[in-house]
């Protein structure tokens, strides 16, 4: 995944799990963590992790921890 933020982009890698039925989620996707593998601009050489969780229907919260 690539996250576009003010000042640059973050690249992340990991698995995202969810159950689809006819192209639509049947349940809210579970939380997941992805590793930050790099970035551009202000985030050049970034490392850390991104945690995502569903907080409401069709709404996710992303927490970015940079080292």
Rosetta blueprint (number, residue, H / E / L):
1 X L
2 X E
3 X E
4 X E
5 X E
6 X L
7 X L
8 X E
9 X E
10 X E
11 X E
12 X E
13 X E
14 X L
15 X L
16 X L
17 X L
18 X L
19 X L
20 X E
21 X E
22 X L
23 X L
24 X E
25 X E
26 X L
27 X L
28 X L
29 X L
30 X L
31 X L
32 X E
33 X E
34 X E
35 X E
36 X E
37 X E
38 X E
39 X E
40 X L
41 X H
42 X H
43 X H
44 X L
45 X L
46 X L
47 X L
48 X E
49 X E
50 X E
51 X E
52 X E
53 X E
54 X E
55 X E
56 X E
57 X L
58 X L
59 X E
60 X E
61 X E
62 X E
63 X E
64 X E
65 X E
66 X E
67 X L
